[in-house]
Amino acid sequence: TTLVKLAGYYTQKQHKRVLLASIDTHRVGAIAQLQAYGDIMGVPVEIAYSPDELADIVRTHDGWDLILVDTPGRSRRDGAWPGDLRSFASAVPSPEIYLAVSCTMAYLEMEEVVQRFSVVPLSGLILTKADETERMGAAISLSYHTGLPLAYVTTGQQVPEDIELASAERLACRMTRGVQEYVISRMDVESSRPMSLQSAGMAQ
């Protein structure tokens, strides 16, 4: 659903030509679900069963504004998956790879996830389930200590609405538990560049 939220943002807000590609070919119903979302949003969906097929999809759609590749959610303890992910990542020229991390996880678990999936060059983090916790400190610390910038935050279960660009002001507000008093419209930040906490001057 995070991928679909991103597709909705870039098609509806940024008016980009977006393609969805999925390598989640083992989970029952995953492809049908993605195709259903694609049909609703008018976004085409391609399926890749191998790194070579993904490379063909990327090459065929080279002129598109954005190709979003959906990967299966896997446990950090799945020993085989990081190697498979590296094979798929190598099929895409200069990929931007964002690791989705749940805000409800403990900090040490988050660190383990980052270490496990650092077999691919991570471009940043997407924080999910921010609406399910009032404690954002662990997620903020993860970005600070790993040097991985925060790109997006998902804030609910509505698709594709509940996603926003990471901003220092919004995150600081969540950390101080004053989010109810801080009124901000969804996705009103025009820049889509991931936010580095180190460059933003946020402390631990």
Residue pairs with C-beta under 8 A, 6 or more apart in sequence:
1 154
1 157
1 159
2 100
2 126
2 128
2 152
2 154
2 163
3 20
3 34
3 68
3 70
4 20
4 34
4 37
4 41
4 159
4 160
5 154
5 159
5 160
5 161
5 162
5 163
6 68
6 152
6 160
6 163
7 18
7 20
7 37
7 38
7 41
7 43
7 68
7 160
8 41
8 159
8 160
8 161
8 163
9 160
9 163
9 187
10 16
10 18
10 65
10 66
11 18
11 41
11 42
11 43
12 41
12 160
13 187
14 192
16 65
16 66
17 64
17 65
17 66
18 43
18 64
18 65
18 66
18 67
18 68
19 43
19 44
19 45
19 46
19 57
19 61
19 64
19 66
19 67
19 68
20 34
20 37
20 38
20 43
20 44
20 45
20 46
20 68
20 70
21 45
21 46
21 47
21 48
21 54
21 57
21 58
21 67
21 68
21 69
21 70
22 30
22 31
22 34
22 45
22 46
22 47
22 48
22 69
22 70
23 48
23 49
23 54
23 69
23 70
23 71
23 72
23 88
24 30
24 31
24 34
24 70
24 71
24 72
25 31
25 47
25 48
25 49
26 72
27 72
30 70
30 72
31 45
31 47
34 45
34 70
35 45
37 43
37 159
38 44
38 45
41 160
46 57
46 61
47 53
48 54
48 56
48 57
48 69
48 88
51 87
51 88
51 90
51 91
52 91
54 69
54 88
54 91
54 92
55 91
55 92
57 67
58 67
58 91
58 92
58 93
61 67
69 88
69 92
69 95
71 85
71 88
72 81
73 100
74 81
76 109
76 112
76 113
76 116
76 117
82 116
82 117
82 119
82 120
83 119
85 117
85 119
85 120
86 119
86 120
89 95
89 97
89 120
89 121
95 121
96 123
96 124
97 120
97 121
97 122
97 123
98 122
98 123
98 124
98 125
98 126
98 151
98 152
99 113
99 114
99 117
99 122
99 124
99 125
99 126
99 148
100 125
100 126
100 128
101 110
101 113
101 114
101 125
101 126
101 127
101 128
101 139
101 142
102 127
102 128
102 129
103 127
103 128
103 129
103 130
103 132
103 133
103 135
103 136
103 138
103 139
104 129
104 132
104 133
105 113
105 138
106 138
107 138
107 141
107 142
110 138
110 139
110 142
111 142
111 145
111 146
114 122
114 142
114 146
114 148
122 148
123 148
123 149
123 151
123 194
124 148
124 149
124 150
124 151
124 194
125 139
125 142
125 143
125 146
125 148
125 149
125 150
125 151
126 150
126 151
126 152
126 153
126 154
127 136
127 139
127 150
127 152
127 153
127 154
127 166
128 153
128 154
129 154
130 136
130 139
130 153
130 154
130 155
130 174
131 154
131 155
131 156
131 162
134 174
134 177
136 171
136 174
136 175
137 175
140 171
140 175
140 197
140 202
141 204
142 148
143 149
143 150
143 196
143 197
144 197
144 198
144 202
144 204
145 204
147 196
147 198
149 166
149 194
149 195
149 196
149 197
150 166
150 171
150 194
150 195
150 196
150 197
151 165
151 166
151 194
151 195
152 163
152 164
152 165
152 166
153 163
153 164
153 165
153 166
153 170
153 171
154 162
154 163
155 162
155 163
155 164
156 162
161 186
162 186
163 187
164 170
164 186
164 187
164 189
165 187
165 189
165 191
165 192
165 195
166 194
166 195
167 189
167 195
168 195
168 197
168 200
168 202
169 182
169 184
170 179
170 182
170 184
171 202
172 202
173 179
173 181
173 182
